Amino acid sequence: MTATPTLPKSDIKDTSLAQQGQQRITWAGREMPVLAQIRDRFATEKPLAGIRIAACCHVTTETAHLAIALKAGGADAILIASNPLSTQDDVAASLVVDHGIPVYAIKGEDNDTYHRHVQTALDHRPNIIIDDGSDVVATLVKERQDQLSEVIGTTEETTTGIVRLRAMFKDGVLTFPAMNVNDADTKHFFDNRYGTGQSTLDGVIRATNILLAGKTVVVVGYGWCAKGVAMRARGLGANVIVTEVNPVKAIEATMDGFRVMPMAAAATLGNLFITVTGNKHVIRGEHFETMRDGAIICNSGHFDIELDLVALKEMAEEIRPVRPSTEEYRLKSGKSIIVLGEGRLVNLAAAEGHPSAVMDMSFANQALACEYLVKNKGSLEPGLHSIPTEVDQEIASLKLKAMGIEIDILTAEQQVYMNSWSMGT
């Protein structure tokens, strides 16, 4: 009789969902050849042997492949959710049951549970923190000063998290190196633009089943994520308005062919509003007041505070669910505002997040950033560090190879010319 394996201590919804989760993890793996190659190398070389890793990420099929690669590399890794609505419970179950990876994540978990899981991640006494928004690092700095000396470094892949890390370093509290995965070319050019662009509209369509053609879509912000949303919305036939606070980005949006105006003006015109800023209260009470009846609002930036939902609740006389991930706020004025995914990331709250093909590169960066921190332990200064160019190039080359695409190589003569100042025209 075969003994039942002992499962790692975890906090998930239901272990019986594991088979379904493993099927979905396997399907996602078809589109993640780069991370698969890194996992295979890790399994042989064990570059993370003896390293404790706490990963705070969206618990999805793609993240599962990162966690599996880290374990293959010898890491003692645990995983918690970075967003209460993004967890795929079947994936969490499979990671625990099929792969022996401790997971603390339940779709829909309340704030108390989320913060308890953050503490659990720190109870693991991590040497490396993989963060999504820097909540774990911020908690460590504020509440676990005694553990700082154990930390080799952190990796961060969101714009919001990088902003917070810069602020920590400026205030002198970030005392270890942080790898800026977000700004790697093979991350933000693809994950932010193509991943967020497609998955955001996927979430909107799943939640509402609206036709985007002919609608006026207001995209709040024009960073890489917002560029992707605006591009994909226009591709589906929407009339796109962009609001910005950065004059350079506003000019760029204008030259990309979008109408640019302040939110006060856009609020009266939009049918669908998508915030993609990483900032706070970019859509507020005064904007809700002037919106059309039935206007739809959602967030694809980071935290739900991009939308001032407290103000909206105060303006509402009734709040009721009308579809999965869709709530109607009926205002005292008689009109309605529709909120998707409780204001959290709509691509994860109402859909499945980014396609696996782009997360392949993002998580390849995460895995190689962890390896880089270990290899350079003690030699990296505190503060933000870019992903080395050679790592970025390696990931891009592996992706092209997997896609069956070949490119040119500089000749010896061209290399000399590109590195010389004395050769003229």
N, C-alpha and C positions, 0 to 999 in steps of 0.2 A: 504494500500500500504506500503510495507516494504521500509524503508529508506536505501539508499545506504551508506554503512559504509565509514567513512572518513579514507583515507589511510594515513599512516605516510609519512612525507617528506622523499624522497629518490631520488636517481639518478640511474635508471636502464634502460634497453633497451626498454621493452615493457610489460605492465601489462597484455596484452591479452595472454601471454605465461603461465599464472599462473596455469591453469588446467593441462597442460602437466608437469609442474614442480612438482605439487603436486603428480601426479601419480609416478613420478620418485623418489621423496622423500619417498613415501610410500614403494616402492619396496626396496630401500636401507635399510629401517627400519627392513626388514625381517632378515637382517644379523647383526643387532646392538642391541642385547638383553641386554647387560650390560648397555649401555647408557639409554635404555628404563627404566630399573629398577631404575637408578639414577634419571631420569626425574620424575618418579612416586613418589619417596621419596621427591624430591625437591618440587613437587606440594603440598604435605602435610605439609612439615616443613618450607618452604619458607626461606632457609638459606641465600639467597641473597637479601632479601627485602630491598629496598632503596639504593641498590648499583648500581652505573652507570658503565657499562662495555663497552669498545670499543674493538671489536674483529677484528683483521686484519688477515684474513685467506683466503685460496682458497675457493671461493664460489661454493661449490659442494653439491651434495645430502647429503653427510655425514656431512658436516659442518652445513647444515640446522638442523640436529638433535641436534647438540651441541647448536645452537642458540635457538632452541625451549626448550631445557632443561634449559638453563639459564633463559629464560623468565618464565618458570614454577616455577623456584626457587625464583621468585620475582624481578629479575634484570631488570633494565632499560638498555637494550643492543642495540647497533647498530653494523652493520657489514660492513666492507669494504674489498675490494679484496687485497690480498697480491701479486698477479701476474696479469699483464694485459691480459694474454692469458688463464688463468685458470677458469675464471668465466663461469658458466653455467647460461645463461640468463633466462631460464625458472625457474630455482631454485630461482634465485633472485626475480623474479616476484611473485612466490608463497609465499615466506617469507613475502613480503610486503602485498600482497592481502589477503592471507589465514591466516597469523599468526600475522600480524600487527607489524612486525619487520622492522625497517628502514634499508635499504641496499643501499650502494653506491658502485656499481660495474657494469661494462659493459665490456663484452668480447671484447678485442682489444683496450681498452682505451689507449690513449697516455700517455706519461710521465707526462705532465702537469695536465691531469685529475687525474692520480694516486696521484700525490702530493697534489692536491686540496682535494682529498678524505682523505688523511692522516690528513690534517688540519681540515677537517670536523669531523674526529674521535676525535681529540683533542678539538674541539669546544664543544663536548659532555661533556667535563670536567670529564673524567673517573676517577673512584676510582680504577678500575682494568683494565689493558690492557692485552688482549690475543694477542700475537704477533707471527709472522711467519717471522723471519729474523731480528727482532728488529728495523725495520724502524720507527715505531710509537714511540717507546721508545727513539730512537736516536734523532728524531725530537723534542720530548718533552724536552729532556735534552738540546738541542742546542737552541731551539727557545721559549720554554714555561716555563721558570724557575719559573714564578709566580704560576704555577699549581702543582709544585712538592709536596707541602704540602698536596694536596688533594689525592694523589696516595697512596693506601694501598699496592699495589704491582703489579707485572706483571707475566705472565706465558709465557714460550717460549718452542717451541717443535722442533726447527731445530738446527742442529749442527752449522750452520752459525750464527744463532742468539745467541747461547750460547757463541761462540767465541767473538762476539761483546760485549755481556754483561760483560764478564770477562775483556775485555779491558776497558770498561767504569768504572768498579769497581776499576781496577788498577789505572786509572787516577783520581779516587776520585769523579766522576760525577754521579755514580749510588747511589742515596741516599735512596733507598727503596728496600725491598726484592724482589727477582726474583725467581720464582719456575722453577727449571730445569726439565721440563716435558720430554725433549729429552732423558735424561739419565735414566728415569724410565725403569726398566726391561720390563714391559709390553708395553713399547713404542718401544725402539730401537731394542730389540730382534725380534720384530714382524713387526711393521710398517716399520722400516728402511730396514730390510733384506727381508722379504717376500712381503711386500707391494711394496717397490721400485723395487725389483727384477722382480715381475710380471708386474707391471704397466709400467715400463720403456720399456720392450720389447713389451708390448701391444702397446705403442705409436709408437715405431719404425715400427712395422708390419702394423699398420693402416696407417701410413704416406707413407710407401714405398711398402708394399706387397712383400717384398723380402723373400726368403728362407734363414733361418739362418744356417741350416745344411750345413756344409762344409765351411762356411765363417770364416774368421779370425776376431775376435772381440777383440778390444783393450779397456780394462776397465781401466780408469785413476783414480787411488786411490784404496784403499782396506780397507776402513772403513766399518761399518755395511751395509750401502746402497750399496756400491760397491760390497761387498761380495754377496749380494743378486742378483745383476745384473750378476756377473760372474757365480754364481751357476746356474741361470736360463738359461743363454746363453749356457753354457755347456750342460745343460739338453736338449736343442733344437738341439744339434749336432754341435755347433760352436767350433772352435779352439780358446781358450781364452788366450790372453796375458794381463798381469797386469803390469802397471807402478806405481811406488811408490817413495816417498822421505823419508819415515819412514823405517829404517832398520828392525825393529821388524815386522811391517806389511808385509814387503817384504818377510821375512822368512816365515811368516804364509801363504802367498799366494803360495809360493814355495811348502810348505809342504801340501797345499791343492791340489797340482797337477797342478798348472798353471805355464806357462812360465813367468818369470819376467825379464824385461829389461828396459833401459831408453827409454823415448819417442822418442829420435832421432833415435833409432834402430827400435822401433815399428812402427814409421810413415811410413816406407817403406814397411811394411808387411800387415797392416790392411785393411780390406774391410769396417769395421764399427768401429767408435770410439765413446765411451760413457764416458763423463767426470762426475765424481762423487766425487768431492773433496771439494767444497765450497770455493776454492781459485780462484785466478785471472790468466788468460792467461796461463793455463796449456797446451793448444795447441796453438802454435804461428806461425808466418809467416814462420820461418825456417822449421817447420814441414809440413805446407801446401805444401811447395815447393817440398818435397820429397815423398808426398803421391801418391798412384796410381791414375790413371784416374778413376773417378767415385766413389772415396772414400766418404763415408757417415759419417758426424759428427753430434753429438747431445750432449745435456747436461741434466743430471738428478741430478746435485748437488744442486745448488740454483740459483744465479743470472747468467744472460747470459754472464757475463764477464769471465766465465771459458774458453770460446772460444774467441780468439782475432779476432773478426769479423771486427774490424776496419782495421786491417792488411789485412784480406782476401778481403775486399772490394777494398783496394788499389791495390791488385794484380789482381783483376778481370777486364775484359773488358766488361763483360755482366753478369747481374743477372736477372734470370727469374723464375717465378713459373712453376713447372712441375707437381705438384699434390697438393692437399690441405695440408698445413703445410710443404711443401717441396719446396725448392728453389735450383736452379742450379747456381753455380758461375763458369762461364767459364773464366779460367785464360788466361793471355796473352801468356802463354806457349802452349796453345791449349787444355790442359786437364781440367776436371771439378771436382769441389768439391761440394757435395750435403749437404746442411744444413737443419736440421729439426727443426720446431717450432721456427724459428728465433733465435735459440740458447737458448731459455728459456726452462723451465722444460718440457721435451718431453712427459712425462707421463700425463701432464695436458694440454699442448698445442695441442697435437695430439690425446689424448685419454681422459679418464674420471678420471684419478688419481688412488689412491689406492683403492683396493676392500673394500667394506663396513665392512667386517668382521675384518680387522685389524684396521681400523679407529675407530671402536667401542671401542677398548681398549685405543687408543691414545686420543680420545675425552673424554672418561671416566676420564682419567688422568687430562685433562684440566678442566673439570667440578669440580672434587674433589679438584684440586689445588686452584680454585677460592674459594671454600668453606673453605679450610684450611687457606687461606689468611685472610678471614673475621673472622674466629674463633680466629685467633692468631694476630689480628690487634694490633699493638703497642708492641708486644713481640718479633717479628722477627727482627733481625739485617739487615741492608742493605747488599746486595750482593746475591750470588747464594745460593739456598737451594734445597736439594734433596727432591724428593717426599718421604714421610715417608714410611718405609718398610711395615707397616701395611696396607697402602692404596694400594700399589703395590700388596700385597698378596690378598687383598679384591677383586681387579679387576680380578686377575687371577682366584680366586675361583668362582666368578660370571660367568666368561667366561666358565670355565669347567662345571659348573652346567648347563648352557644354551646348552652346547654341549653334555650333557648327559654322561659326563665322571666322574668317581669316582676315588679317589686316597686313598692311605693308610694314617693312622694317627698314630703318634708315641704313643707307649704304655707309661705308667707312668714310667716304669723301663728304657725305652730308653731315655725319657726326662731327668731323673736324670743322666744317664750316659753321655749324650751329654753336660750337664752343670757342670760336675764334673772334677776336675783335679786329685783327689786322687785315682780314680778307674783305675787300670791298666788292662793289658790284661789277 
